Every structure is written in C-alpha cells, then in structure tokens.
Amino acid sequence: MKITIDLPDDLFIAAKQRAAELRQPLRALIERGLRAELGRSTVAAGGAKPVAIRWVTVPGGLPAGVDLSGRSAMRD
C-alpha cells in the first residue's frame, strides 16, 4: 500500500543515508522500524499499561436520505 507521510527534513535525510549505508531501499528501512516498534509491548517501551477500550453504542441508524455509496454522495 502506498501512503504519504510528513517527516522532519533531518530525519528523512538521516534515514536515506542509513538506507544507503545498508544498501537497501528506504522502504525496507521504514518497514523494519515499524515492525520493530509495533512488536514491542507498551510497558517495555516505557509507556503506560494498555487500557481496555469500552465501546459505547446506541440504537439508531442513518438519517433519512444519507447515501454512503461514495464521498460525493455523502457530501451532497
């Protein structure tokens, strides 16, 4: 999947240099970093304990006339 992200210039430059040193594409460096970060537990990463989310639901539905078939339809 392709995405667009904003990075500080210094971080982008450092990442490009590191990828070049490792002779791999920047994409591979970013992918490895994300996988490593997502693989760490929140507590081990120095963060707070994970909190269970309690979902609140209410009865109801879409208002009359709302069409979810596309963005332009919803905007109208």
Residue pairs with C-beta under 8 A, 6 or more apart in sequence:
7 15
15 26
15 29
15 30
16 26
18 29
19 25
19 26
19 28
19 29
22 29
37 45
42 48
42 49
42 50
43 49
62 68
66 74
67 73
67 74
67 76
68 74
